[in-house]
Amino acid sequence: MQKAIKLTTPFSEEAISKLEVGDVVSITGYIYTGRDAVLPKIVKAAEEETLGELGIDLQGAVIFHTAVSPAGVGPTSSNKVEIEASFEPLSRHGVKMHLGKGAISKETVHALAKHNAVFAVIPPVTALLESQTLEREVVAFPELGMEALHHIKVENYQAIIGAAHGESIY
């Protein structure tokens, strides 16, 4: 049965364990943004245990697959090779929700389950998301411009859980 759930970051293991495919979530708090240019760099930093040096804490975090531009934020396809390859290692290092759009592979769905993480689909509504983005800050790799890792504060981002606990809507 589909539920409407309000979540505040960072997410606890318990909050994520209660989510089911099809649940509608409303996300408030600080989230990271990144896409194909920066996510491999974040994975490398996580594997090398240098995230702390960059001021990045992934425990209970959300990664929104987007770039941050003056026009706002909107999801990019999460099934791009560089993005989808980041799901498992970033989940292993604490990310609890990957936020984007598009179908992800069965292997990725199972990797998420292994680390009690989920994938949520967010509609491509840049103007609405921009009105719900309260703050933005570049936290790593500024040389990548709008594709740098950003930390943004959001209020009531709406998304649908697309993959959780080994199940998927795809």
C-alpha positions as CSV (number, residue, x, y, z in Angstrom):
1,M,0.0,0.0,0.0
2,Q,1.4,3.3,-1.1
3,K,2.2,5.8,1.7
4,A,3.1,9.5,1.8
5,I,6.1,10.0,4.0
6,K,7.9,13.1,5.2
7,L,11.7,12.6,5.5
8,T,14.3,15.0,6.9
9,T,18.0,14.5,6.1
10,P,20.2,12.8,7.2
11,F,18.1,9.6,6.9
12,S,18.3,6.9,9.5
13,E,18.6,3.2,8.7
14,E,15.2,2.7,10.3
15,A,13.5,5.3,8.1
16,I,14.9,3.8,4.9
17,S,14.1,0.3,6.0
18,K,10.4,1.3,6.2
19,L,10.2,2.6,2.6
20,E,8.5,0.6,-0.1
21,V,8.4,0.8,-3.9
22,G,5.7,3.3,-4.8
23,D,5.8,5.3,-1.6
24,V,5.7,9.1,-2.2
25,V,8.3,10.9,-0.1
26,S,8.7,14.5,0.7
27,I,12.4,15.4,1.4
28,T,13.5,18.3,3.5
29,G,17.1,19.2,4.6
30,Y,20.5,19.2,3.1
31,I,21.3,17.0,0.1
32,Y,24.3,16.6,-2.3
33,T,24.0,17.0,-6.0
34,G,26.2,15.3,-8.6
35,R,26.2,13.7,-12.0
36,D,28.5,11.9,-14.4
37,A,31.4,14.4,-14.1
38,V,31.7,14.4,-10.3
39,L,30.3,11.1,-9.0
40,P,33.4,9.1,-10.1
41,K,35.5,11.5,-8.1
42,I,33.4,11.2,-5.0
43,V,33.5,7.4,-5.3
44,K,37.3,7.6,-5.5
45,A,37.5,9.9,-2.5
46,A,35.2,7.5,-0.6
47,E,37.3,4.5,-1.5
48,E,40.5,6.4,-0.5
49,E,38.8,7.5,2.7
50,T,39.5,11.2,1.9
51,L,35.9,12.4,2.0
52,G,36.4,14.0,5.5
53,E,39.3,16.1,4.1
54,L,36.8,17.5,1.5
55,G,34.2,18.1,4.3
56,I,31.8,15.5,2.9
57,D,29.7,13.3,5.2
58,L,27.7,10.6,3.4
59,Q,26.1,9.0,6.4
60,G,22.4,9.1,5.8
61,A,22.9,11.3,2.8
62,V,20.9,11.9,-0.4
63,I,22.7,12.2,-3.8
64,F,20.5,14.0,-6.4
65,H,21.6,13.3,-9.9
66,T,21.7,16.8,-11.3
67,A,23.8,19.8,-12.1
68,V,23.3,23.1,-10.3
69,S,22.9,26.0,-12.7
70,P,21.5,29.5,-12.4
71,A,18.3,28.2,-14.0
72,G,17.9,25.7,-11.2
73,V,18.1,21.9,-10.7
74,G,16.4,19.1,-12.5
75,P,17.1,15.4,-12.6
76,T,19.4,13.8,-15.1
77,S,19.1,10.1,-16.2
78,S,20.4,8.0,-13.4
79,N,21.2,5.1,-15.7
80,K,24.2,6.8,-17.3
81,V,27.3,4.5,-16.8
82,E,29.2,6.9,-14.5
83,I,26.1,7.6,-12.4
84,E,24.8,4.1,-12.1
85,A,28.3,2.8,-11.3
86,S,28.3,5.1,-8.2
87,F,25.2,3.7,-6.5
88,E,26.9,0.7,-4.9
89,P,30.1,2.3,-3.6
90,L,28.3,5.4,-2.4
91,S,25.6,3.3,-0.7
92,R,28.4,1.3,1.0
93,H,29.8,4.6,2.3
94,G,26.5,5.8,3.8
95,V,24.3,7.3,1.1
96,K,20.7,6.2,1.8
97,M,18.9,7.7,-1.2
98,H,19.9,8.2,-4.8
99,L,17.5,10.7,-6.5
100,G,17.1,11.0,-10.2
101,K,15.1,9.6,-13.1
102,G,15.1,6.6,-15.5
103,A,15.2,2.9,-15.1
104,I,18.1,1.3,-13.3
105,S,19.5,-2.2,-13.7
106,K,18.5,-5.2,-11.6
107,E,22.1,-5.4,-10.4
108,T,21.8,-1.8,-9.1
109,V,18.5,-2.6,-7.4
110,H,20.1,-5.5,-5.6
111,A,23.2,-3.4,-4.7
112,L,20.9,-0.9,-3.1
113,A,19.2,-3.6,-1.1
114,K,22.5,-4.9,0.2
115,H,23.2,-1.5,1.8
116,N,19.7,-0.5,2.9
117,A,19.6,2.3,0.3
118,V,16.9,3.3,-2.1
119,F,16.4,5.0,-5.5
120,A,13.7,7.6,-5.8
121,V,12.4,9.1,-9.0
122,I,11.9,12.8,-9.1
123,P,9.9,14.5,-11.9
124,P,11.8,16.9,-14.2
125,V,10.2,20.1,-13.0
126,T,13.1,22.5,-12.7
127,A,11.0,25.6,-11.9
128,L,9.2,23.8,-9.0
129,L,12.4,22.3,-7.7
130,E,14.2,25.7,-7.8
131,S,11.4,27.3,-5.7
132,Q,12.0,24.5,-3.1
133,T,15.8,24.9,-3.1
134,L,16.7,27.3,-0.3
135,E,20.5,27.3,-0.3
136,R,23.3,26.1,-2.5
137,E,27.0,25.7,-1.9
138,V,29.9,24.1,-3.8
139,V,31.6,21.6,-1.5
140,A,34.1,19.8,-3.8
141,F,35.6,20.0,-7.3
142,P,34.6,23.6,-8.1
143,E,36.6,23.3,-11.4
144,L,33.6,21.3,-12.7
145,G,31.4,24.4,-12.6
146,M,27.7,23.5,-12.4
147,E,28.7,19.8,-12.3
148,A,30.7,20.2,-9.1
149,L,29.5,18.5,-6.0
150,H,27.0,20.9,-4.4
151,H,25.3,20.8,-1.0
152,I,21.8,22.2,-1.3
153,K,19.1,22.8,1.3
154,V,15.7,21.7,0.0
155,E,12.1,21.8,1.3
156,N,9.5,19.3,0.4
157,Y,11.1,17.8,-2.7
158,Q,8.5,15.2,-3.8
159,A,9.7,11.8,-5.2
160,I,8.5,8.3,-5.7
161,I,10.5,5.3,-4.4
162,G,11.4,3.5,-7.5
163,A,13.7,0.8,-6.0
164,A,13.8,-0.5,-2.4
165,H,14.8,-3.8,-0.7
166,G,15.4,-5.7,-4.0
167,E,12.2,-4.6,-5.7
168,S,11.8,-2.0,-8.5
169,I,9.0,-0.3,-10.4
170,Y,10.9,-1.0,-13.6
